Each structure stands twice: as C-alpha cells, then as structure tokens.
Amino acid sequence: MMKQAAAAAVGGALAVGAVPVVLGTLGFTGAGIAASSVAAKMMSAAAVAHGGGVAAGSLVATLQSVGAAGLSMSSNILLGSVGSIFGAWLGASKKTPPPPPAEPGAEGDRPRENEPQAEPSKPPLGSEKHEE
C-alpha cells in the first residue's frame, strides 16, 4: 500500500512538473515563441489557415499562454490528480509471482515417473499342484 501511495505522489508531481518542461522544449516560452521550433511551425500553419493571424483560443494561443504564464491553480490540481491516479495504477499493476507448485503427497501414494515399480509377489513354483 505504501508503494502505491508513493507511486501516486510521484505521478502527480511528475505530471505537474513536466508541463512547463515539455512546452519549453516545444518552443512555447515565457518570452514568446522560439524561432525555428515546433511552436513556430505550429504558429505558421495556424496563421496560414486563418488568413494571417492566430485565432484567440486556438491550440497555439492556449499553449503559448500556458508556456508564458503557467497553468492555473485549478488546472494544476486537475493535472496532479490525473497524474496521481495514473501513478497509483502503475504502482499497483505489478503482477505477483505465481505460487509454487503443490508438493506431491506422501511417499507411495502414487507411482513416480522413471522409478521401477515393485512387482506383485508370485506364488512359489510347484505349489499349484498338491500331491496326495
């Protein structure tokens, strides 16, 4: 249970902490969109599609807003909650090893493979005829 709680905490922190790093890597920075980045290409495509400008509320505009100002408190809480749930799920998903096979019963309960079996005793020779 502690392992699952730790995985949940790590998952939540990772989810909240990764957003600024990923957006900065893509080119959505606090100083604006970085030149020759994925963000610049996205902005160019959005501008061409909308006749020269980027529409307010579009994906590019929203990502730039988050890259510049960060996420709101409610967005951080939601993102952290989802990350915690995912982390807890991953922490609990480890399969336990199967139980060891059952040990065979007491010696002599059943014949074992590759072991010679005792033959039933035969009557002594000549005892079949009784002479009178």
LOFI-873448 format. One record per residue (C-alpha): residue in three letters; x, y, z. Coordinates in Angstrom, 1 decimal, always signed. Layout:
{pt "ALA" {X Y Z}}
...
***
This chain:
{pt "MET" {+0.0 +0.0 +0.0}}
{pt "MET" {+2.9 +2.4 +0.8}}
{pt "LYS" {+4.4 +1.6 -2.6}}
{pt "GLN" {+1.2 +2.5 -4.3}}
{pt "ALA" {+0.9 +5.8 -2.3}}
{pt "ALA" {+4.5 +6.7 -3.2}}
{pt "ALA" {+3.8 +5.9 -6.9}}
{pt "ALA" {+0.7 +8.2 -6.7}}
{pt "ALA" {+2.7 +11.1 -5.3}}
{pt "VAL" {+5.5 +10.7 -7.9}}
{pt "GLY" {+2.9 +10.5 -10.7}}
{pt "GLY" {+1.2 +13.7 -9.6}}
{pt "ALA" {+4.4 +15.7 -9.1}}
{pt "LEU" {+5.7 +14.4 -12.5}}
{pt "ALA" {+2.5 +15.4 -14.3}}
{pt "VAL" {+2.5 +18.9 -12.9}}
{pt "GLY" {+6.3 +19.4 -13.3}}
{pt "ALA" {+6.5 +18.0 -16.8}}
{pt "VAL" {+4.1 +20.5 -18.5}}
{pt "PRO" {+6.4 +23.6 -18.3}}
{pt "VAL" {+9.4 +21.5 -19.4}}
{pt "VAL" {+7.6 +20.0 -22.4}}
{pt "LEU" {+6.1 +23.3 -23.5}}
{pt "GLY" {+9.5 +25.0 -23.2}}
{pt "THR" {+11.1 +22.2 -25.3}}
{pt "LEU" {+8.5 +22.7 -28.0}}
{pt "GLY" {+9.2 +26.4 -28.1}}
{pt "PHE" {+6.4 +27.9 -26.0}}
{pt "THR" {+8.5 +30.1 -23.7}}
{pt "GLY" {+7.8 +33.0 -21.4}}
{pt "ALA" {+9.5 +35.3 -23.8}}
{pt "GLY" {+7.3 +34.2 -26.7}}
{pt "ILE" {+7.5 +31.5 -29.3}}
{pt "ALA" {+11.1 +30.4 -30.0}}
{pt "ALA" {+12.4 +30.8 -33.6}}
{pt "SER" {+12.7 +27.5 -35.7}}
{pt "SER" {+10.9 +25.5 -33.1}}
{pt "VAL" {+7.9 +23.2 -33.3}}
{pt "ALA" {+5.8 +26.1 -31.8}}
{pt "ALA" {+6.9 +28.4 -34.6}}
{pt "LYS" {+5.9 +25.8 -37.2}}
{pt "MET" {+2.5 +25.4 -35.5}}
{pt "MET" {+2.0 +29.1 -35.3}}
{pt "SER" {+2.9 +29.5 -39.0}}
{pt "ALA" {+0.4 +26.7 -40.0}}
{pt "ALA" {-2.3 +28.3 -37.8}}
{pt "ALA" {-1.7 +31.7 -39.3}}
{pt "VAL" {-1.9 +30.4 -42.9}}
{pt "ALA" {-5.1 +28.5 -42.1}}
{pt "HIS" {-6.7 +31.6 -40.6}}
{pt "GLY" {-5.7 +34.2 -43.2}}
{pt "GLY" {-2.6 +35.6 -41.5}}
{pt "GLY" {-3.4 +35.6 -37.8}}
{pt "VAL" {-3.6 +33.1 -34.9}}
{pt "ALA" {-7.2 +32.8 -33.6}}
{pt "ALA" {-7.7 +33.5 -29.9}}
{pt "GLY" {-8.5 +30.3 -28.1}}
{pt "SER" {-6.8 +28.1 -30.7}}
{pt "LEU" {-4.4 +25.4 -29.6}}
{pt "VAL" {-1.3 +27.5 -30.4}}
{pt "ALA" {-2.7 +30.5 -28.5}}
{pt "THR" {-3.6 +28.3 -25.5}}
{pt "LEU" {-0.2 +26.6 -25.4}}
{pt "GLN" {+1.6 +29.9 -25.7}}
{pt "SER" {-0.4 +31.3 -22.8}}
{pt "VAL" {+0.4 +28.3 -20.6}}
{pt "GLY" {+4.1 +28.5 -21.7}}
{pt "ALA" {+4.3 +32.1 -20.7}}
{pt "ALA" {+2.2 +32.2 -17.6}}
{pt "GLY" {+1.9 +28.6 -16.5}}
{pt "LEU" {-1.2 +26.7 -15.6}}
{pt "SER" {-3.9 +28.0 -13.3}}
{pt "MET" {-4.3 +26.5 -9.8}}
{pt "SER" {-7.4 +24.5 -10.8}}
{pt "SER" {-5.5 +23.1 -13.9}}
{pt "ASN" {-2.6 +22.1 -11.7}}
{pt "ILE" {-4.9 +20.4 -9.3}}
{pt "LEU" {-6.7 +18.5 -12.1}}
{pt "LEU" {-3.4 +17.6 -13.8}}
{pt "GLY" {-1.9 +16.5 -10.5}}
{pt "SER" {-4.9 +14.4 -9.7}}
{pt "VAL" {-4.8 +12.6 -13.0}}
{pt "GLY" {-1.1 +12.0 -12.6}}
{pt "SER" {-1.6 +10.6 -9.1}}
{pt "ILE" {-4.3 +8.2 -10.3}}
{pt "PHE" {-2.1 +7.1 -13.2}}
{pt "GLY" {+0.9 +6.7 -10.9}}
{pt "ALA" {-1.2 +4.7 -8.3}}
{pt "TRP" {-2.5 +2.5 -11.1}}
{pt "LEU" {+1.1 +1.8 -12.4}}
{pt "GLY" {+2.3 +1.2 -8.8}}
{pt "ALA" {-0.4 -1.4 -8.2}}
{pt "SER" {-0.1 -3.1 -11.6}}
{pt "LYS" {+2.9 -5.3 -10.8}}
{pt "LYS" {+2.0 -8.9 -11.0}}
{pt "THR" {+2.7 -11.1 -8.1}}
{pt "PRO" {+4.7 -14.2 -8.9}}
{pt "PRO" {+2.5 -17.4 -9.1}}
{pt "PRO" {+2.5 -19.7 -6.1}}
{pt "PRO" {+5.0 -22.6 -6.1}}
{pt "PRO" {+3.6 -25.9 -7.4}}
{pt "ALA" {+2.0 -28.1 -4.7}}
{pt "GLU" {+4.2 -30.7 -3.3}}
{pt "PRO" {+3.4 -34.3 -4.1}}
{pt "GLY" {+1.6 -36.4 -1.5}}
{pt "ALA" {+3.3 -38.9 +0.9}}
{pt "GLU" {+5.8 -41.4 -0.5}}
{pt "GLY" {+4.0 -44.3 -2.1}}
{pt "ASP" {+0.7 -42.5 -2.7}}
{pt "ARG" {+1.2 -42.7 -6.4}}
{pt "PRO" {+3.9 -44.1 -8.6}}
{pt "ARG" {+6.6 -41.7 -9.7}}
{pt "GLU" {+7.8 -41.4 -13.2}}
{pt "ASN" {+11.0 -43.2 -14.1}}
{pt "GLU" {+11.1 -45.3 -10.9}}
{pt "PRO" {+11.0 -49.1 -11.1}}
{pt "GLN" {+7.8 -50.4 -9.5}}
{pt "ALA" {+7.7 -53.5 -7.3}}
{pt "GLU" {+6.0 -56.4 -9.0}}
{pt "PRO" {+3.3 -58.3 -7.1}}
{pt "SER" {+4.7 -61.4 -5.4}}
{pt "LYS" {+4.2 -64.7 -7.3}}
{pt "PRO" {+3.4 -68.0 -5.7}}
{pt "PRO" {+6.4 -70.4 -5.4}}
{pt "LEU" {+6.8 -72.9 -8.2}}
{pt "GLY" {+5.2 -76.2 -7.8}}
{pt "SER" {+2.7 -75.1 -5.2}}
{pt "GLU" {+0.0 -75.2 -7.7}}
{pt "LYS" {-0.2 -79.0 -7.6}}
{pt "HIS" {-1.0 -80.7 -4.4}}
{pt "GLU" {+0.0 -84.3 -4.2}}
{pt "GLU" {-1.9 -86.6 -2.1}}
***
